[in-house]
Amino acid sequence: MGLSYGETVVIQGGGGLGQNAIAVANEFGAETILVEGVDERIERARDFGVDHVVDFREHDTVEARAERVAELTNGRGADVGVEVAGVPDAFAEDPTSSATARATSKSVTSRPDTRPSSTPRSSRARTSR
């Protein structure tokens, strides 16, 4: 993911890939925000150590979710957005970019034909821990 300690990651989708993204982000010391609406996935995300949940049943518009992300980050917005919901409409949503211009989206999908055309930022991979 190319994360640094203290960055904020918004993860859209709390299935297996979303849980993995939470675990990886936690390993890098990032703050995690999950956008999800399925109770079982939300509970599992809490078990995985997610910091915040934006329930899309409560925040039912793109704008409402973006506002909630902005609130959770004190208006700063997220540093990284990870879309693993597997829903084509979620690609266009990217609540991180709605909340702040400095957010960058990284999408993961198993269907290359639905992958957005944006290029993710260069990796700031760490060589040691």
C-alpha positions as CSV (number, residue, x, y, z in Angstrom):
1,M,0.0,0.0,0.0
2,G,2.9,2.4,0.5
3,L,1.7,3.7,3.9
4,S,3.4,5.7,6.6
5,Y,2.7,5.8,10.3
6,G,-0.2,8.1,11.1
7,E,-1.8,8.2,7.6
8,T,-5.5,7.7,7.3
9,V,-6.9,5.0,5.0
10,V,-10.5,4.7,3.9
11,I,-11.5,1.2,2.9
12,Q,-14.6,0.7,0.9
13,G,-15.8,-2.9,1.4
14,G,-15.5,-5.1,4.4
15,G,-15.2,-8.5,2.8
16,G,-12.0,-10.6,2.8
17,L,-10.0,-8.0,0.9
18,G,-11.2,-5.2,3.1
19,Q,-10.3,-7.2,6.2
20,N,-6.8,-7.7,4.7
21,A,-6.5,-4.0,3.9
22,I,-7.4,-3.2,7.5
23,A,-4.8,-5.6,8.9
24,V,-2.1,-4.3,6.5
25,A,-2.9,-0.6,7.3
26,N,-2.8,-1.4,11.0
27,E,0.7,-3.0,10.6
28,F,1.9,0.3,9.1
29,G,0.3,2.3,12.0
30,A,-2.3,3.9,9.8
31,E,-5.7,5.0,11.1
32,T,-8.5,3.0,9.3
33,I,-12.0,4.0,8.3
34,L,-14.2,1.3,6.8
35,V,-17.2,2.1,4.6
36,E,-19.6,-0.8,4.9
37,G,-23.2,-1.7,5.5
38,V,-23.3,-5.4,6.5
39,D,-23.4,-6.0,10.2
40,E,-21.3,-9.2,10.1
41,R,-18.6,-7.5,8.1
42,I,-18.6,-4.5,10.4
43,E,-18.2,-6.8,13.4
44,R,-15.4,-8.7,11.7
45,A,-13.7,-5.3,10.9
46,R,-13.9,-4.4,14.6
47,D,-12.2,-7.7,15.4
48,F,-9.5,-6.8,12.9
49,G,-8.9,-3.5,14.6
50,V,-10.6,-0.9,12.4
51,D,-10.6,2.5,14.0
52,H,-13.9,3.9,12.5
53,V,-16.9,2.6,10.5
54,V,-19.0,4.7,8.2
55,D,-22.2,2.6,7.8
56,F,-23.6,3.4,4.4
57,R,-27.1,2.6,5.7
58,E,-26.8,5.6,8.0
59,H,-24.7,7.8,5.6
60,D,-26.7,7.0,2.5
61,T,-25.3,9.4,0.0
62,V,-21.8,9.9,-1.4
63,E,-21.8,13.4,0.1
64,A,-22.9,12.1,3.6
65,R,-20.1,9.6,3.6
66,A,-17.5,12.1,2.4
67,E,-18.7,14.5,5.2
68,R,-18.3,11.7,7.8
69,V,-14.8,10.9,6.6
70,A,-14.0,14.7,6.9
71,E,-15.4,14.7,10.4
72,L,-13.4,11.7,11.5
73,T,-10.2,13.2,10.1
74,N,-10.8,16.7,11.6
75,G,-11.4,18.1,8.1
76,R,-8.1,16.8,6.8
77,G,-9.5,13.8,4.8
78,A,-7.9,10.5,4.1
79,D,-4.4,9.9,2.7
80,V,-5.4,6.7,0.8
81,G,-8.6,5.2,-0.4
82,V,-8.9,1.5,-1.1
83,E,-11.9,0.2,-3.0
84,V,-12.5,-3.5,-2.5
85,A,-16.3,-3.5,-2.5
86,G,-16.5,-5.1,-5.9
87,V,-19.3,-2.8,-6.9
88,P,-18.7,-0.7,-10.0
89,D,-20.5,2.3,-8.5
90,A,-18.1,2.4,-5.6
91,F,-15.2,3.1,-8.0
92,A,-16.7,6.5,-8.9
93,E,-17.6,7.3,-5.3
94,D,-14.1,7.6,-3.7
95,P,-15.1,9.4,-0.4
96,T,-11.5,10.4,0.1
97,S,-11.4,12.7,-2.9
98,S,-14.7,14.2,-2.0
99,A,-13.4,15.0,1.5
100,T,-10.0,16.4,0.5
101,A,-8.0,17.1,-2.7
102,R,-4.9,15.5,-1.3
103,A,-6.4,12.0,-1.1
104,T,-5.3,9.3,-3.5
105,S,-7.3,6.3,-4.4
106,K,-5.9,2.8,-4.9
107,S,-8.4,0.3,-6.3
108,V,-8.2,-3.5,-6.1
109,T,-10.5,-5.5,-8.2
110,S,-10.5,-9.0,-9.7
111,R,-12.1,-7.6,-12.9
112,P,-9.6,-5.5,-14.9
113,D,-12.3,-4.2,-17.2
114,T,-13.9,-2.3,-14.2
115,R,-10.6,-0.8,-12.9
116,P,-10.5,3.0,-12.9
117,S,-8.1,4.7,-15.1
118,S,-6.3,6.7,-12.4
119,T,-2.7,5.9,-11.6
120,P,-1.9,5.4,-7.9
121,R,0.8,7.5,-6.2
122,S,4.3,6.1,-6.2
123,S,5.0,3.7,-3.4
124,R,6.9,4.8,-0.3
125,A,7.9,1.3,0.6
126,R,9.9,0.8,3.7
127,T,13.1,-1.2,3.5
128,S,13.1,-2.1,7.2
129,R,10.8,-2.1,10.2
